[in-house]
Amino acid sequence: MANEKDLRSNLFGPKKFAEALLAYYENEPAGMALFFNNYSTFEGKPGIYLEDLYVKPAFRGKGIGKSLLLQLIKIAGKRKYGRVEWAVLDWNQSAIDFYNKLGAECMDSWKIFRLTRDKIKKINSSQIV
């Protein structure tokens, strides 16, 4: 589970692994978008992977999520990146509707695979080749 020390080190340390956009509404922290670079060999260009787009429940419906996402798209454009990508859980219909309204394309033919820390450790300690 993420903690403040890890986030501080990974976002603001000597080697930055991710970036974040913060949103405020009437001087109150209201949401954030956490993202990092990826790379497409198909495009031959870097891109942005949006890891988290979060708006506090009290601030939803005020355009904050859309504003964060549009800002991220502007960053991708300025950096001349080829893509902005993210994943959404299949049960999160309000998020799916939100992304569809923006014109995002759902990549139904792709499956996400993941190795967690425990699996990485297990593989690295075995003789799997």
C-alpha positions in Angstrom: 0.0 0.0 0.0 1.3 3.4 -0.9 2.4 5.7 1.9 3.5 9.3 2.1 7.2 8.5 2.2 7.0 6.4 -1.0 4.9 9.0 -2.8 7.2 11.9 -1.8 10.3 10.0 -2.9 8.8 8.8 -6.2 7.2 12.1 -7.2 9.7 14.6 -5.8 13.0 12.6 -5.3 16.1 12.6 -7.4 14.5 10.2 -9.9 10.9 11.1 -10.6 8.7 8.1 -11.6 5.5 10.0 -11.9 3.9 13.4 -12.1 0.7 14.8 -10.6 -1.7 17.5 -11.4 -3.6 18.9 -8.4 -7.1 20.5 -8.6 -8.5 23.0 -6.2 -12.0 24.2 -5.8 -12.4 27.5 -3.9 -8.9 26.9 -2.3 -9.9 23.4 -1.2 -8.0 20.3 -2.6 -10.5 18.7 -4.8 -8.8 16.1 -7.0 -5.7 14.9 -8.8 -4.4 13.2 -11.8 -1.3 11.0 -11.4 0.5 10.0 -14.6 3.8 8.7 -16.0 5.5 8.2 -19.4 5.1 5.1 -21.4 6.4 4.3 -24.9 4.7 2.9 -28.0 6.9 1.1 -30.5 4.0 1.2 -32.9 3.9 5.1 -32.7 7.6 5.4 -32.2 6.8 8.0 -29.6 6.4 8.4 -25.8 3.0 8.8 -24.3 1.3 9.4 -21.0 -0.3 6.7 -18.9 -2.9 8.1 -16.5 -2.6 5.9 -13.4 -5.2 7.7 -11.3 -7.8 10.4 -11.9 -9.6 11.1 -8.7 -12.0 13.8 -7.6 -13.3 13.9 -4.0 -17.0 13.0 -3.9 -18.0 16.4 -2.6 -16.5 18.1 -5.7 -17.8 15.7 -8.4 -20.0 17.1 -11.1 -18.2 20.5 -11.1 -16.0 19.7 -14.2 -12.9 19.1 -12.2 -12.2 15.6 -13.6 -12.7 16.9 -17.1 -10.4 19.9 -16.5 -7.7 17.6 -15.1 -8.0 15.3 -18.1 -7.9 18.2 -20.6 -4.8 19.6 -18.9 -3.2 16.2 -19.2 -4.1 16.1 -22.9 -2.5 19.6 -23.3 0.7 18.3 -21.7 0.8 15.4 -24.2 0.3 17.8 -27.1 3.0 20.2 -25.9 5.5 17.3 -25.4 4.5 15.9 -28.9 3.5 12.5 -27.4 1.6 10.0 -29.4 -1.0 8.8 -26.9 -2.7 9.2 -23.6 -3.9 5.9 -22.1 -5.5 4.6 -19.0 -7.6 1.7 -17.6 -11.0 1.8 -16.1 -12.7 -1.0 -14.1 -15.6 -2.5 -16.1 -18.1 -1.9 -13.3 -17.4 1.9 -13.2 -20.1 2.9 -15.6 -20.0 6.6 -14.6 -16.3 6.8 -15.5 -16.8 4.8 -18.7 -19.6 7.3 -19.7 -17.4 10.2 -18.8 -14.5 8.9 -21.0 -16.9 8.0 -23.9 -18.2 11.6 -23.9 -14.7 12.9 -24.4 -14.3 10.7 -27.4 -11.9 8.2 -25.8 -11.8 4.8 -27.5 -12.3 1.6 -25.4 -9.7 -1.0 -26.3 -11.9 -4.1 -25.7 -9.6 -6.4 -27.5 -6.8 -5.8 -24.9 -6.4 -7.6 -21.6 -4.3 -6.2 -18.8 -1.9 -8.5 -17.1 -0.2 -7.8 -13.8 2.6 -9.3 -11.7 2.4 -8.1 -8.1 5.3 -7.8 -5.7 4.8 -11.3 -4.3 4.7 -12.8 -7.8 7.8 -10.9 -8.9 9.7 -12.1 -5.8 8.5 -15.7 -6.4 9.6 -15.7 -10.1 12.9 -14.0 -9.3 13.7 -16.6 -6.6 12.9 -19.6 -8.9 14.6 -21.0 -11.9 11.9 -19.9 -14.4 13.4 -18.9 -17.7 
